[in-house]
Amino acid sequence: MIDLNFDEFFEWSPHRGARNRKYKLYKKSPDTRIRSEFFSERIITVLNELSVSTDFSTITRFKGSILNADFSDYFVRF
């Protein structure tokens, strides 16, 4: 696994904790279109809309808790 600095890619939302969202990320307005296509920018909306019952305590529990999540709104067909 690669050791990445969380703060280089994400920023905690100042409103985290609102509506029982302990882990909410802030989505910055990207300076360029290229930046808006980065995975770290695209994934924030998906993560912020996960169910409040999502378990973030470990990777294994996180994977198990999103098995039944509906991600169809985020798929793009070409």
C-alpha positions, -999 to 999 in steps of 0.1 A, spaced: 0 0 0 12 35 -7 15 61 21 -3 92 10 -9 124 29 -47 128 34 -44 166 36 -29 168 1 -61 154 -14 -90 160 10 -101 185 36 -126 179 64 -158 199 60 -164 226 86 -200 212 89 -190 176 96 -210 163 124 -241 179 110 -269 155 104 -250 127 121 -222 128 95 -190 122 114 -169 119 83 -178 146 58 -154 160 33 -152 195 18 -153 198 -19 -132 227 -32 -139 244 -64 -111 231 -87 -89 256 -104 -88 237 -136 -110 212 -155 -82 186 -152 -82 189 -114 -120 184 -114 -114 150 -130 -90 137 -103 -103 107 -84 -100 126 -51 -124 153 -64 -149 129 -80 -152 106 -50 -161 133 -24 -197 135 -34 -201 97 -33 -184 94 2 -205 123 16 -237 107 5 -230 73 20 -255 61 46 -249 72 82 -247 35 91 -215 32 71 -187 18 93 -154 36 88 -136 20 116 -115 -4 94 -111 -11 57 -128 -45 61 -158 -31 79 -161 -2 55 -161 -26 25 -187 -48 42 -209 -18 51 -211 -5 15 -219 -38 -2 -256 -29 -4 -252 7 -12 -268 19 -45 -241 36 -66 -261 36 -98 -265 75 -98 -227 77 -102 -222 54 -131 -218 69 -166 -228 50 -197 -210 58 -230 
